[in-house]
Amino acid sequence: MAKLIAILNVVAWSGFWAFGYLALASGSEAGTNTVIAILLAALGGAAGMWAYFWLIRHSEMTGYAKPRNRAVIEDETAL
């Protein structure tokens, strides 16, 4: 499953950069093509972020990567 998510990560970020460039490079006369490119770039960026964060969590849970230092609040009255 992790390999499938890693492939999705690469494809999603590639789509983000490709369609993002098309959206920025298209002239003002492109109209609906620009909107479609923006939507596809946003979709690629969102899928890429989701896959990247999933891979980070998975690598920390499996022990491949060292977990980040996170603050743990043990007593709620200390807030």
GROMACS elastic network, one bead per residue, 0.5 to 0.9 nm:
[ bonds ]
;  ai    aj funct       b0    kb
    1     4     6  0.51572   500
    1     5     6  0.63309   500
    1     6     6  0.86404   500
    2     5     6  0.50958   500
    2     6     6  0.60943   500
    2     7     6  0.86541   500
    2    54     6  0.87794   500
    2    55     6  0.70300   500
    2    58     6  0.77523   500
    3     7     6  0.62098   500
    3     8     6  0.85711   500
    4     7     6  0.51442   500
    4     8     6  0.62203   500
    4     9     6  0.85988   500
    5     9     6  0.60677   500
    5    10     6  0.87598   500
    5    51     6  0.59635   500
    5    52     6  0.83834   500
    5    54     6  0.79681   500
    5    55     6  0.73234   500
    6    10     6  0.64367   500
    6    11     6  0.87388   500
    6    51     6  0.70265   500
    6    52     6  0.78226   500
    6    55     6  0.71953   500
    7    10     6  0.52261   500
    7    11     6  0.62164   500
    7    12     6  0.84571   500
    8    11     6  0.51382   500
    8    12     6  0.58293   500
    8    13     6  0.84677   500
    8    47     6  0.78368   500
    8    48     6  0.73674   500
    8    51     6  0.69001   500
    9    12     6  0.52083   500
    9    13     6  0.61731   500
    9    14     6  0.84875   500
    9    44     6  0.89598   500
    9    47     6  0.71464   500
    9    49     6  0.78194   500
    9    50     6  0.82048   500
    9    51     6  0.52495   500
    9    52     6  0.63121   500
    9    55     6  0.88924   500
   10    13     6  0.53744   500
   10    14     6  0.60866   500
   10    15     6  0.86136   500
   10    48     6  0.73934   500
   11    14     6  0.50586   500
   11    15     6  0.61577   500
   11    16     6  0.85984   500
   11    44     6  0.80537   500
   11    48     6  0.79813   500
   12    15     6  0.50871   500
   12    16     6  0.61653   500
   12    17     6  0.87908   500
   12    41     6  0.87913   500
   12    43     6  0.79990   500
   12    45     6  0.65681   500
   12    46     6  0.81627   500
   12    47     6  0.58572   500
   12    49     6  0.87075   500
   12    51     6  0.85672   500
   13    17     6  0.62445   500
   13    18     6  0.84847   500
   13    41     6  0.87252   500
   13    44     6  0.59296   500
   13    45     6  0.61224   500
   13    46     6  0.89666   500
   13    47     6  0.79257   500
   13    48     6  0.53161   500
   13    49     6  0.84106   500
   14    17     6  0.53186   500
   14    18     6  0.60203   500
   14    19     6  0.84336   500
   14    44     6  0.76864   500
   14    48     6  0.88687   500
   15    18     6  0.50898   500
   15    19     6  0.57930   500
   15    20     6  0.78912   500
   15    40     6  0.73981   500
   15    41     6  0.63028   500
   15    43     6  0.85134   500
   15    44     6  0.53990   500
   15    45     6  0.78746   500
   16    19     6  0.55383   500
   16    20     6  0.56524   500
   16    21     6  0.83684   500
   16    38     6  0.89872   500
   16    40     6  0.71240   500
   16    42     6  0.67059   500
   16    43     6  0.74204   500
   16    45     6  0.52160   500
   16    46     6  0.87221   500
   16    48     6  0.80608   500
   17    21     6  0.60094   500
   17    22     6  0.85672   500
   17    41     6  0.69733   500
   17    44     6  0.83123   500
   17    45     6  0.83813   500
   18    21     6  0.52954   500
   18    22     6  0.63522   500
   18    23     6  0.87359   500
   18    37     6  0.88960   500
   18    41     6  0.75572   500
   19    23     6  0.60318   500
   19    24     6  0.85465   500
   19    36     6  0.87809   500
   19    37     6  0.51468   500
   19    38     6  0.68235   500
   19    39     6  0.85972   500
   19    40     6  0.63311   500
   19    42     6  0.87627   500
   19    44     6  0.84912   500
   20    23     6  0.50729   500
   20    24     6  0.62269   500
   20    25     6  0.84909   500
   20    37     6  0.66778   500
   20    38     6  0.63716   500
   20    40     6  0.80960   500
   20    41     6  0.51588   500
   20    42     6  0.81440   500
   21    24     6  0.51126   500
   21    25     6  0.58346   500
   21    26     6  0.83027   500
   21    37     6  0.86070   500
   21    41     6  0.87232   500
   22    25     6  0.51187   500
   22    26     6  0.58047   500
   22    33     6  0.89212   500
   22    34     6  0.74598   500
   22    37     6  0.64042   500
   22    38     6  0.83591   500
   23    26     6  0.55423   500
   23    27     6  0.85726   500
   23    33     6  0.78694   500
   23    35     6  0.74650   500
   23    36     6  0.82145   500
   23    37     6  0.51715   500
   23    38     6  0.56627   500
   23    41     6  0.81451   500
   24    27     6  0.79659   500
   24    34     6  0.79623   500
   24    37     6  0.89249   500
   24    38     6  0.86138   500
   25    34     6  0.89885   500
   26    29     6  0.78952   500
   26    30     6  0.61469   500
   26    31     6  0.88079   500
   26    33     6  0.81077   500
   26    34     6  0.64781   500
   27    30     6  0.56807   500
   27    31     6  0.82699   500
   27    34     6  0.82439   500
   28    31     6  0.64457   500
   28    34     6  0.82911   500
   30    33     6  0.54633   500
   30    34     6  0.59108   500
   30    35     6  0.87912   500
   31    34     6  0.55427   500
   31    35     6  0.67667   500
   32    35     6  0.50411   500
   32    36     6  0.61827   500
   32    37     6  0.85470   500
   33    36     6  0.51463   500
   33    37     6  0.61080   500
   33    38     6  0.85741   500
   34    37     6  0.50614   500
   34    38     6  0.61100   500
   34    39     6  0.86209   500
   35    38     6  0.50708   500
   35    39     6  0.62106   500
   35    40     6  0.86395   500
   36    39     6  0.51058   500
   36    40     6  0.61409   500
   36    41     6  0.85010   500
   37    40     6  0.51175   500
   37    41     6  0.59982   500
   37    42     6  0.85150   500
   38    41     6  0.50716   500
   38    42     6  0.61182   500
   38    43     6  0.85608   500
   39    42     6  0.50921   500
   39    43     6  0.61246   500
   39    44     6  0.85725   500
   40    44     6  0.60720   500
   40    45     6  0.84975   500
   41    44     6  0.50471   500
   41    45     6  0.60588   500
   41    46     6  0.85572   500
   42    45     6  0.50124   500
   42    46     6  0.60702   500
   42    47     6  0.85301   500
   43    46     6  0.51637   500
   43    47     6  0.61231   500
   43    48     6  0.84152   500
   44    47     6  0.51789   500
   44    48     6  0.59159   500
   44    49     6  0.85242   500
   45    48     6  0.50098   500
   45    49     6  0.60989   500
   45    50     6  0.85617   500
   46    49     6  0.51944   500
   46    50     6  0.61764   500
   46    51     6  0.85950   500
   47    50     6  0.51108   500
   47    51     6  0.60710   500
   47    52     6  0.84682   500
   48    51     6  0.51640   500
   48    52     6  0.59838   500
   48    53     6  0.85763   500
   49    52     6  0.50719   500
   49    53     6  0.61345   500
   49    54     6  0.84623   500
   50    53     6  0.53580   500
   50    54     6  0.61128   500
   50    55     6  0.86256   500
   51    54     6  0.50165   500
   51    55     6  0.61072   500
   51    56     6  0.86340   500
   52    55     6  0.51313   500
   52    56     6  0.62802   500
   52    57     6  0.87916   500
   53    57     6  0.62447   500
   53    58     6  0.85079   500
   54    57     6  0.52200   500
   54    58     6  0.60370   500
   54    59     6  0.85530   500
   55    58     6  0.50067   500
   55    59     6  0.60071   500
   55    60     6  0.85359   500
   56    59     6  0.52577   500
   56    60     6  0.62630   500
   56    61     6  0.86782   500
   56    65     6  0.80810   500
   57    60     6  0.52143   500
   57    61     6  0.61648   500
   57    62     6  0.86693   500
   57    67     6  0.87542   500
   58    61     6  0.51434   500
   58    62     6  0.61318   500
   58    63     6  0.85331   500
   58    64     6  0.85209   500
   58    65     6  0.89507   500
   59    62     6  0.52776   500
   59    63     6  0.61038   500
   59    64     6  0.50361   500
   59    65     6  0.53718   500
   59    66     6  0.82671   500
   59    67     6  0.86532   500
   60    63     6  0.52449   500
   60    64     6  0.61426   500
   60    66     6  0.60313   500
   60    67     6  0.52855   500
   60    68     6  0.83074   500
   61    64     6  0.77689   500
   61    65     6  0.81828   500
   61    67     6  0.80184   500
   62    65     6  0.77932   500
   63    66     6  0.65699   500
   63    67     6  0.80244   500
   65    68     6  0.88876   500
   67    70     6  0.85205   500
   73    76     6  0.67943   500
   73    78     6  0.79452   500
   73    79     6  0.84559   500
   74    78     6  0.83984   500
   75    78     6  0.56689   500
   75    79     6  0.79676   500
   76    79     6  0.59558   500
